[in-house]
């Protein structure tokens, strides 16, 4: 099976070299592609300097547009599995083979790496944990399914969802909304425990200032996504 790691990157110059080394050493059966989302630092120059596999977006599309670009690349290049993987050092590539194994054995359409099953490693900030628990509850109300880590950026999908996401994928903060969509369409989503780390260099795209906007916007989007199905 052809497997691809999709790494959305905005100003991750200080983290990507370590991320790519992790993938090559711990998940050598996976190809990778960096989606440079119009970074303003030296991300693009670093990718060129090291000969990394990358796509360079001419305008900033945000996390949803960058990930969808990766899904389109994966689908049209014949990959069977694609996995979103943060470029900031939070994720560990050593879990990728096990995620692929679980996807095959459980016949899942999506496998999410969850930091909240065994509750080991970095658990995010206390404020963000409140938001994550809120989205877990909302997803359960809307779909009847408990997803412990609905904002996880470590998510593996099969070719069926790849095809779907090439045509339709949320643009802003897509993880909770896309989970509601596929659960509402009766696709199978499972989770597996992973240990995550604090990001390396740089800053998260979600700050305290836009946190309220994030909660309100994504909540409405999740409800609308459920109503459409």
C-alpha positions as CSV (number, residue, x, y, z in Angstrom):
1,X,0.0,0.0,0.0
2,X,1.2,3.5,-0.8
3,X,1.2,5.7,2.3
4,X,1.8,9.5,2.5
5,X,2.4,11.8,5.4
6,X,1.0,15.3,4.8
7,X,2.7,18.0,6.8
8,X,0.9,21.4,6.6
9,X,3.5,24.1,7.5
10,X,3.3,27.8,8.1
11,X,6.5,29.3,9.5
12,X,8.0,26.0,10.7
13,X,11.6,26.6,9.7
14,X,12.8,25.7,13.1
15,X,10.9,22.4,13.4
16,X,10.7,20.7,10.0
17,X,14.2,19.2,9.8
18,X,13.6,17.3,13.0
19,X,10.1,16.2,11.8
20,X,11.4,14.8,8.5
21,X,14.2,13.0,10.2
22,X,11.6,11.4,12.6
23,X,9.6,10.2,9.6
24,X,12.5,8.8,7.7
25,X,13.9,6.9,10.8
26,X,10.6,5.7,12.4
27,X,8.2,5.3,9.4
28,X,10.4,4.6,6.4
29,X,7.5,2.9,4.5
30,X,5.7,6.3,4.3
31,X,6.4,9.0,1.8
32,X,5.9,12.6,2.9
33,X,5.1,16.0,1.4
34,X,5.4,19.4,3.1
35,X,2.6,21.8,2.2
36,X,4.3,25.2,2.6
37,X,1.3,27.5,3.3
38,X,2.9,30.7,2.1
39,X,5.3,30.9,5.0
40,X,6.9,34.3,5.8
41,X,10.0,32.8,7.4
42,X,12.7,30.6,5.9
43,X,10.6,27.5,5.5
44,X,10.7,27.4,1.7
45,X,14.4,28.1,1.5
46,X,15.1,25.4,4.0
47,X,13.0,22.8,2.1
48,X,14.9,23.7,-1.1
49,X,18.3,23.6,0.7
50,X,17.6,20.1,2.2
51,X,15.9,18.7,-0.9
52,X,12.7,18.0,1.0
53,X,9.5,16.9,-0.8
54,X,7.2,20.0,-0.8
55,X,4.4,21.9,-2.5
56,X,4.6,25.6,-2.3
57,X,1.3,27.5,-2.0
58,X,1.4,31.0,-3.6
59,X,-1.2,32.3,-1.1
60,X,-2.0,31.4,2.5
61,X,-4.9,29.0,2.5
62,X,-5.0,28.2,6.3
63,X,-4.8,24.8,7.8
64,X,-7.9,23.4,6.0
65,X,-6.7,24.5,2.6
66,X,-3.2,23.3,3.2
67,X,-4.4,19.8,4.3
68,X,-6.8,19.6,1.4
69,X,-4.0,20.3,-0.9
70,X,-2.2,17.4,0.6
71,X,-5.2,15.1,0.2
72,X,-5.6,16.1,-3.4
73,X,-1.9,15.4,-4.0
74,X,-2.3,12.0,-2.3
75,X,-5.4,11.0,-4.2
76,X,-4.2,12.0,-7.6
77,X,-0.9,10.3,-7.1
78,X,-2.5,7.0,-6.2
79,X,-1.9,6.8,-2.5
80,X,-4.0,4.3,-0.5
81,X,-3.5,6.0,2.9
82,X,-2.8,9.6,3.9
83,X,-2.1,11.0,7.3
84,X,-2.1,14.6,8.5
85,X,1.0,15.2,10.7
86,X,2.0,18.4,12.4
87,X,5.3,20.0,11.4
88,X,5.9,21.5,14.8
89,X,7.4,18.5,16.6
90,X,4.3,17.5,18.6
91,X,3.7,14.2,16.8
92,X,5.9,11.1,16.8
93,X,6.2,9.1,13.5
94,X,6.8,5.9,15.5
95,X,3.0,5.6,15.8
96,X,2.3,5.7,12.0
97,X,2.8,2.0,11.3
98,X,0.5,1.1,14.2
99,X,-2.1,3.5,12.9
100,X,-2.0,1.9,9.5
101,X,-2.3,-1.5,11.0
102,X,-5.3,-0.5,13.1
103,X,-6.9,1.1,10.0
104,X,-6.6,-2.2,8.2
105,X,-7.6,-4.5,11.0
106,X,-10.7,-2.4,12.1
107,X,-11.6,-1.4,8.5
108,X,-11.7,2.2,9.7
109,X,-12.0,5.1,7.3
110,X,-10.2,7.4,9.7
111,X,-7.9,6.7,12.7
112,X,-7.2,9.5,15.1
113,X,-4.1,9.6,17.3
114,X,-5.5,10.6,20.7
115,X,-3.5,12.0,23.6
116,X,-6.5,11.5,26.0
117,X,-6.9,7.7,26.0
118,X,-4.0,6.9,28.3
119,X,-3.4,10.6,29.2
120,X,0.4,10.4,28.9
121,X,2.7,13.1,27.5
122,X,1.8,16.7,26.8
123,X,-2.0,17.2,27.4
124,X,-2.2,20.7,26.0
125,X,-3.0,23.8,28.1
126,X,-5.8,23.8,30.6
127,X,-7.8,26.3,28.6
128,X,-7.5,24.1,25.4
129,X,-8.5,21.0,27.3
130,X,-11.7,22.7,28.3
131,X,-12.4,23.4,24.6
132,X,-11.5,19.8,23.6
133,X,-13.9,18.4,26.2
134,X,-16.6,20.7,24.8
135,X,-16.1,19.5,21.3
136,X,-16.1,15.9,22.5
137,X,-19.5,16.5,24.1
138,X,-20.9,18.3,21.1
139,X,-19.8,15.5,18.7
140,X,-21.4,13.0,21.0
141,X,-24.7,15.0,21.0
142,X,-24.6,15.4,17.2
143,X,-23.5,11.9,16.2
144,X,-23.8,9.6,19.2
145,X,-20.0,8.8,19.0
146,X,-17.4,9.7,21.6
147,X,-14.2,11.1,20.1
148,X,-11.7,11.8,22.9
149,X,-9.4,14.0,20.9
150,X,-11.5,15.8,18.2
151,X,-8.9,18.5,17.6
152,X,-6.0,16.1,17.1
153,X,-3.9,17.0,14.0
154,X,-2.7,13.4,13.7
155,X,-5.3,11.7,11.6
156,X,-5.0,8.9,9.0
157,X,-7.6,8.4,6.3
158,X,-8.2,5.8,3.6
159,X,-8.6,6.4,-0.1
160,X,-12.4,6.6,0.1
161,X,-12.2,9.7,2.4
162,X,-9.3,11.0,0.4
163,X,-11.6,11.2,-2.6
164,X,-14.3,12.9,-0.6
165,X,-11.9,15.5,0.9
166,X,-10.5,16.5,-2.5
167,X,-13.9,17.9,-3.3
168,X,-15.1,19.1,0.2
169,X,-13.1,20.0,3.2
170,X,-13.5,22.7,5.9
171,X,-11.2,25.6,5.5
172,X,-10.8,26.9,9.1
173,X,-10.1,24.6,12.0
174,X,-11.3,21.6,10.1
175,X,-10.7,18.7,12.5
176,X,-14.0,18.7,14.6
177,X,-16.2,19.7,11.7
178,X,-14.9,17.0,9.3
179,X,-15.3,14.4,12.0
180,X,-19.0,15.3,12.4
181,X,-19.4,15.1,8.6
182,X,-17.9,11.7,8.2
183,X,-19.6,10.2,11.3
184,X,-22.9,11.5,10.0
185,X,-22.3,9.7,6.8
186,X,-21.7,6.4,8.7
187,X,-18.0,6.2,8.0
188,X,-16.0,4.4,10.6
189,X,-13.8,6.5,12.9
190,X,-11.5,4.9,15.6
191,X,-8.9,6.3,17.9
192,X,-5.6,4.9,19.2
193,X,-3.5,6.2,22.1
194,X,-0.4,8.3,21.3
195,X,2.0,10.5,23.2
196,X,2.4,14.0,22.0
197,X,4.9,16.7,22.9
198,X,5.0,20.4,23.3
199,X,5.6,22.2,20.0
200,X,9.2,23.0,19.2
201,X,9.9,26.5,18.0
202,X,7.3,29.0,16.8
203,X,3.8,29.8,17.9
204,X,0.4,28.0,17.5
205,X,-2.1,29.5,15.1
206,X,-4.8,29.4,17.8
207,X,-4.2,32.1,20.4
208,X,-6.2,33.2,23.4
209,X,-7.5,36.1,21.4
210,X,-9.1,34.1,18.6
211,X,-10.1,31.1,20.9
212,X,-13.7,32.4,21.4
213,X,-14.1,32.9,17.7
214,X,-12.8,29.4,17.1
215,X,-15.3,27.9,19.5
216,X,-18.3,29.7,18.2
217,X,-17.5,29.3,14.5
218,X,-16.6,25.6,14.7
219,X,-19.7,24.9,16.8
220,X,-22.0,26.4,14.2
221,X,-20.1,24.6,11.4
222,X,-20.5,21.3,13.2
223,X,-24.2,21.7,13.7
224,X,-24.7,22.7,10.0
225,X,-22.6,19.8,8.9
226,X,-24.9,17.4,10.8
227,X,-28.0,19.0,9.5
228,X,-26.8,18.5,5.9
229,X,-26.6,14.8,6.4
